[in-house]
């Protein structure tokens, strides 16, 4: 149950952050906003590192799959794409599209065991659930276009 609550908080925070970042780009540029987001995230991580204990930082470089260290680079592009999608689609359409795409990508990663993740067996139930989510996304995006 705790995992679901944390995931719900994460989803809400992502939507709020997307709105905030989109607003910041109106006064600057998308890359300035993305840079500020990453810089303030670094500052918060440093603070939390001090608050929660300080494991060896150099252990970071013993990561087995070095490509996993590209998370920050990907984070910059996530900020960029969220801001661009929210400014062109609106908060709700962009968020729903992002989430459904995220679930589809995550299922494929899990299904094929990509990037060192544990491989799972194909499940018709999960496939149908994903298909329903995609249909829901299409319906959500069609609503309001007639008006």
TASULFEN-V33014 format. One record per run of one state. SS is the DSSP state (hx for helix, st for strand, lp for the rest). FROM is the first residue (numbers start at 1). LEN is the number of residues. If there is no record, write none. Layout:
BEGIN
ss=SS from=FROM len=LEN
ss=SS from=FROM len=LEN
END
This chain:
BEGIN
ss=lp from=1 len=1
ss=hx from=2 len=24
ss=lp from=26 len=4
ss=hx from=30 len=23
ss=lp from=53 len=4
ss=hx from=57 len=6
ss=lp from=63 len=3
ss=hx from=66 len=24
ss=lp from=90 len=1
ss=hx from=91 len=22
ss=lp from=113 len=1
ss=hx from=114 len=3
ss=lp from=117 len=7
ss=hx from=124 len=19
ss=lp from=143 len=5
END
